[in-house]
Amino acid sequence: MAMMVAASLTQFLVMSVGGAAALGGIASGALGLFLYFLELMIQVIQAYVFTLLLAVYLQGSVSEGH
């Protein structure tokens, strides 16, 4: 969602306003791209943690002690 808004704002600023406002559009696009990769990194870390928790749970449930 943030990426779509940033791209739309960048397109509007470059096409209609121009000049110094175009730099703001480029900055908002860069911020949107940064937030996209930050969200992607959080999703990868979350998937890793839940996979690790599942592995620990399954190891405990099938051990001979239970």
C-alpha positions, 0 to 999 in steps of 0.5 A: 500500500505504501509503495503504491502511494509513494509511486503515485505521489512521485508521478504526480510531483514529477509530471505536474509540479516539477522543480524542487518538488520533484526532489520530494517525490524522489525522496518519498519514492526512496522512503516507500522502497525502504519501507517495502524492504523493511516489511519484507525483512520483518516477514522473513524474520517472523517466518524463521522464528515461527519455523524454529518454534515449531521445530522445538515444539515438535522435537519436544512432543516426539521425544521419549520422555513424553 
